[in-house]
């Protein structure tokens, strides 16, 4: 995991806000590269994204299956059932 991600994760775990001086000290202590350091100090999320080589946009899409409904003639799970939903008895 990159130092930037570890630094941001540590910030997220700490519920109390940092003063400007404490934030600058934490960024310096994190050991990030110069581009990420500059972006963090300017609190510029877009520049930080570019420094990390992130994507401009991300999407999540859910596509349903094409034919998810049972067809006539398909076997039903659960044994032999009559159309009324009752289990039929079979004599041996």
C-alpha positions as CSV (number, residue, x, y, z in Angstrom):
1,X,0.0,0.0,0.0
2,X,1.4,3.4,-0.9
3,X,2.4,5.9,1.8
4,X,-0.3,8.3,0.6
5,X,-3.1,5.7,1.1
6,X,-1.7,4.8,4.5
7,X,-1.6,8.5,5.5
8,X,-5.2,9.1,4.3
9,X,-6.4,5.9,6.2
10,X,-4.7,7.1,9.4
11,X,-6.4,10.5,9.0
12,X,-9.8,8.8,8.5
13,X,-9.3,6.8,11.7
14,X,-8.6,9.9,13.8
15,X,-11.9,11.6,14.6
16,X,-10.4,14.9,15.9
17,X,-9.5,17.6,13.3
18,X,-5.8,18.6,12.9
19,X,-4.6,22.1,13.0
20,X,-2.7,23.4,9.9
21,X,0.6,22.9,11.7
22,X,-0.2,19.4,12.9
23,X,-1.5,18.5,9.4
24,X,1.8,19.8,7.8
25,X,3.8,17.8,10.3
26,X,1.8,14.6,9.6
27,X,2.2,15.0,5.8
28,X,6.0,15.6,6.2
29,X,6.2,12.5,8.5
30,X,4.3,10.4,6.0
31,X,7.2,10.2,3.5
32,X,5.2,10.8,0.3
33,X,6.7,12.0,-2.9
34,X,6.9,15.7,-3.9
35,X,3.8,15.7,-6.1
36,X,1.6,14.0,-3.5
37,X,3.1,16.2,-0.8
38,X,2.2,19.4,-2.7
39,X,-1.3,18.1,-3.5
40,X,-1.9,17.1,0.2
41,X,-0.7,20.5,1.5
42,X,-2.9,22.3,-1.0
43,X,-5.7,19.9,-0.1
44,X,-6.2,19.4,-3.8
45,X,-8.0,16.0,-4.4
46,X,-7.7,16.3,-8.2
47,X,-4.0,16.9,-8.1
48,X,-3.6,14.0,-5.6
49,X,-5.5,11.7,-7.9
50,X,-3.2,12.6,-10.8
51,X,-0.1,12.1,-8.6
52,X,-1.3,8.7,-7.7
53,X,-2.3,7.8,-11.3
54,X,-5.9,7.4,-10.4
55,X,-8.9,7.3,-12.7
56,X,-10.9,10.4,-13.6
57,X,-14.2,8.7,-13.0
58,X,-15.3,5.3,-11.8
59,X,-18.7,3.6,-12.3
60,X,-20.4,0.6,-10.9
61,X,-23.0,-1.0,-13.0
62,X,-25.3,-4.0,-12.3
63,X,-26.7,-5.7,-15.3
64,X,-29.4,-8.4,-14.7
65,X,-29.2,-11.7,-16.4
66,X,-30.9,-11.9,-19.8
67,X,-33.3,-14.7,-19.1
68,X,-33.7,-15.2,-15.4
69,X,-37.3,-16.5,-15.4
70,X,-38.0,-20.2,-15.4
71,X,-39.3,-21.6,-18.7
72,X,-42.1,-24.1,-19.2
73,X,-40.8,-27.6,-19.1
74,X,-37.8,-26.7,-16.8
75,X,-37.6,-29.0,-13.8
76,X,-38.5,-27.4,-10.5
77,X,-36.4,-27.9,-7.5
78,X,-38.0,-29.8,-4.5
79,X,-39.4,-32.9,-6.1
80,X,-42.6,-33.8,-7.9
81,X,-45.3,-31.3,-7.3
82,X,-48.7,-31.0,-8.8
83,X,-49.8,-27.7,-10.4
84,X,-51.7,-26.8,-7.2
85,X,-48.4,-27.0,-5.2
86,X,-49.1,-30.3,-3.5
87,X,-46.6,-33.1,-3.4
88,X,-47.9,-36.1,-5.3
89,X,-47.5,-39.5,-3.8
90,X,-46.0,-42.4,-5.8
91,X,-46.7,-46.0,-5.1
92,X,-43.9,-48.5,-5.6
